[in-house]
Amino acid sequence: MQYNLKPMLEIQEQLNQKIYQTQKIDPNEIKVQSHLCILIELMELCNETRCFNYWSKKTRGTDEDILEELADVLCFLLTEMLDWPTAHIMIDETIQPENKLQLTIRFQNLAKQFANLDQHNPTSYIIFTQDLFNLGYALGYKIDQIYQAYLAKVDKNYEVQNSFNN
């Protein structure tokens, strides 16, 4: 299925403007930190799934926690994609929930892709974004759940920024 990221990109642009204004920062000054946040949030998502914890019986986080971490990744990823004309990705809706080993491999592949993200090559970001959404499907979520989690995270981020004005 072809999925249009434009609505999410527009929402992210507005949130970023609020953050830049509230924090009094220049967006060009935070590109390195923002890029690293993609990897950090991806690993926090991995940690919530517990897919790699072969030594533990601890179960995965709640759907709410996992979707929030996925939304965190999306916030930073979309931030880096704002200036690009491409806003469509292909999502494989046939992906079914996967077992821990399959999920671990997906996370490893995304970590490798992260290492090769090139801000001068939008295609690398499109592929990463497609694979991130496909990971969401492999975790058992559908596009509407991912989108709603993203909107909830944006609302939460606005609340945080608004708290600095008090």
N, C-alpha and C positions, 0 to 999 in steps of 0.2 A: 504494500500500500504506500502510495506517495503521501507524505505528511508535510504540511506547510508550517514552518517554524516562525513565519512572519509575526503572528500575534504574540508569541512568546518573546520574540526579539524586541517588539515595540514595548511590551511590559517591562522587559529588562532594562531597556534604554531609560525609561521613566524612573525606575528604581535607582539606577546608577546615578542619574542626575540628582536625585534626592540625597544619595550617599555623598556625592562629591560636594554638594552644597553644605550639608550638615557637618561633614568632617573637614571641610575647607581644604580639599585636596585636588590636585591636578590629575586627571585620569592618566596622563602620560607618565606620571611619577610612580604609579603602582603596578605597572604591567608585569614586572618580574614577580612581585608578590601574588598578584592575581593568578598568574599562570601556575605557580606552585600550588595554589589553593585547589586547582582542579585535581591534582594528584592526591593531595591530603584528603579531600572530601571523597574521592574514589576509594581510598583505603579505609576511610571511616565507614563507607557503605559496605565494603567487603567485611569489615569487622562485625557490623550489625548482622550480616547474614550467617556468620560463623561457618561458612562453607569450607574453610581451610582447617578448622580445629579438629583434626583427627584424634587428638589426645583427650578431648573433653566431651562430656555429655551435655554441656550447656546448649540450650536450644537457641535458634535464631531470634533476633529481636522481633518486636511487633510489626505488623504491616505499617502502622503509622510511623514508627521509627525508621524502618527501611526506606519507605517512600520519602520521608523528610531528608534522609541522607542523599537519595537519588536527586531530589530537588536541589540540594546544596551543590552537587556537581553541576547540574544544569545552569544554575545561576552564574557560576564562574565561567563555564563553557560558553554560554550565550554572550556573556560580556565580551569575550574575545572575538565573537563572530559578528558583532554589531555593524561593522563597516563593510561587510561583504554583500554582494548582490544576490548570492545564492541563499535561498531560504527553504529549499525542499530537500527532504531526505527520504530514503526508502526504508520502510519498516517491514520486517518479515512477521506477519501476523500468524503464521503457522507454527511459530516457536511455542512449545509447551514448557511447563515448569520442568526444570532440570534437577538432577541430583547434585550432591555436594562437589563431586569431582568435576563434573561438567561446568559447574559455576566457577570453581577455582580456575579452571582453564580459561574461561571467559575473562575473569579478572586479570589473570596474567597477560592475556593478549591485549587487554585495554591498557595495562601498565606499559607494555612494550610500545603500543601505538602512541601513548602519551610522550614517550621519549623521542618519538619521531615527529611530533606535531611541529609544523613549520608555519609561523604567522604569515609567511609570504606565499603559502600554498593552501588556499581554502579547501582543496580536496582532502587534505589530511584531516582537517576538522570535520568535514562532512562525514567521512568514513568513521571517525571516532564517535561522532554524535549518533550515527545510525547504529553502531555497535552498542552504544550506551542504552539507547532505547530498546534494542534487541535483548540486552541484558535484563532490562526491566521485564520484558515478556518472559525470559527464562526464569526470572524470580517469581513469576506467576501473576504479573500485573498487566493491565491493558492500557492503551493510550489515554483513555479518559481518566483513569486513576492516576497516571503519571502527571497529566496536565493539571488535575485538581490538586495534587500534592505540590506542584510547582506554584500554583496560585496561592495556596495556603502559606507556603514558605515566603513568597513575596509579601503577603500581608504581614507575616511575622517580622520580616525585615523592615517594613515600614514602621511597625510599632517600635522596634528598637531605635530606629533613626529619630522618630518623633519623641522618644523618651529623652533624647539629648537636648531637646528644645525647652525642656522644663527646668 
